[in-house]
Amino acid sequence: MNAKPHEHDGTSSAATIDWHSIRAQFPVLERRVHGKPLVYLDSANTGQKPQAVIDAVSTFSAHHNANVSRAVHALGGEATEAYEAARTTLARFLSVRRDELVLCSGTTFALNLVAFSWALPRLKPGDAIVLTRMEHHANIVPWQLVAERTGAVIKVAELTPEGELDLDGLWRLLTPEVQLLAFAHVSNVLGTVNPVREICREAAKRGIVTVVDGSQAVPHRPVDIAALGCDFYAFTGHKMCGPTGTGGLWGRRELLAQMPPFLGGGEMIREVRFEGTVFNDPPMRFEAGTPNIAGQIGLGAAAEWLSALGMTNVEAREQQLLDDATAALLTVPGLRIFGSAREKAAVISFAIEGVHAHDLATLLDLEGIAVRSGQHCAHPLMQWFGVSATCRASFAFYNTPAEVDALVAALHKVRQLLV
Ligand code: PMP
C-alpha cells in the first residue's frame, strides 16, 4: 500500500518539504468550482483525503472485504488483521495502548459513549459537570442529556476577550461537587489551543475526571495523549485525512473496565444467554455490531501517511499560513477576527462590518473559495460574542500562500460589492 507522502520519513523539516508535491496527492484539490480553481479553506469542517487513503479504502473493498472477528475463512482473517492493524497504527500515532483505544464513528460518538457509559451511571443530584464557553455542540449536548437524567448541574468556564480560557475562573469552578470536566483541546471557532496538561493536572488534584475533545488538535499538531494526563480523549477521522464515520475514543483502562456497554449487539459480548449476557473486555465491549471496517482501515492509512509527513512539519506549515493569513486579512476594511489566543491553530473566524456571513461565503464560493459560514456548532460562543454568524477560514498543510492571497483579494472584491 502506498502510504508514504514522499521520500522523506518524518525526519525532514517543514522548510525542506516540497509542499506542492504533498498537495498534489489530494485529487480533489485539482478541481475547479464555478470555473475557478478550488481554494478549500474548510478543513476544520472536514479535511481532504490523499490518494494513499483513497487507495487503502478501495483496495480493501476490492480485494479483502469481509466482516471482522467472525469468519474463519481467509478473507475474514485478512479483514480482521487489517482492521486491528489500523488500531495499532492509530494507537502508536497517539502514543496510547491499543487495548485502550475504542474505534467508533468519531468524536460525537466518543463523547456520547463517555456521557452514557461513564457519567450516566455515576452522577447524582448535586454533582456538577464543568464545560467551557468554547465547546462544540458535540461536547455540550451529551452532557445536558446526562444532567437531565441524573439531576447533575452544568457549570461553564468563561473566556478572556482574546478567546482564551480564563484559567483562574476555571480553577474557581472546580469545587468538590464537580465530577467531570470536558473541554476542547483546540477550539473549532477560535483556534485557541488550551493548556491541556495544566488543566488535567489541576482536575486530577481534585479527583475530577477529564474528557478532552481532540477533534481539532489531532489533525494539526503532534498529540501524545499519554503525556496529557487526561482520562478520556476523543478524536474524529475525517478531519485528519481519514474517511468520514471514523475515529475513536481513548480511555484509561481502569475507567473503561468499569464502564457498562453503551450499545448492545454482536462483537461486544463474550457469551449471550436469555438469562443474561457476559460482556467482552474493552475496547470490544464498546464496539457493538459491524464497524466501519474499510473506513477505519483508511484512517490507519491516514495516520501512517501523516506520521511519514511528520506532525511537527504539519504544525509549522499551518502556523506560517495562519500568521500570513491573519496579517493579510486585517488589511480588509471593516474586518474583525474572533479569537486572538497566544497559542492558536490555523482557524480564523471573521466578520466584515455590514455584511452577512452567509452572503460573504456565497460570494466567496463564486470565486472558488470554500469557507464555512454560520454558528459553527457553537451557539453559546456566538451568543457570548453577540453575533448571529461568522465566516471561518480554516487551513491545512495542503493550502498554499497563493490561496491566502486569493482569499484576501476575493474579500476586498466582495466587500466592495456588498458594503
Ligand atoms: N468537536 C469539535 C471541536 C469539532 O470541530 C467537531 C466537528 N466539527 C466535533 C466535535 C464533532 O465531530 P464529528 O461530527 O466528526 O463527530
Boltz pocket constraint, residues with backbone or C-beta under 6 A from the ligand:
constraints:
  - pocket:
      binder: B
      contacts: [[A, 44], [A, 45], [A, 105], [A, 106], [A, 107], [A, 108], [A, 109], [A, 136], [A, 138], [A, 139], [A, 184], [A, 186], [A, 187], [A, 188], [A, 213], [A, 215], [A, 216], [A, 236], [A, 237], [A, 238], [A, 246], [A, 377]]
      max_distance: 6.0
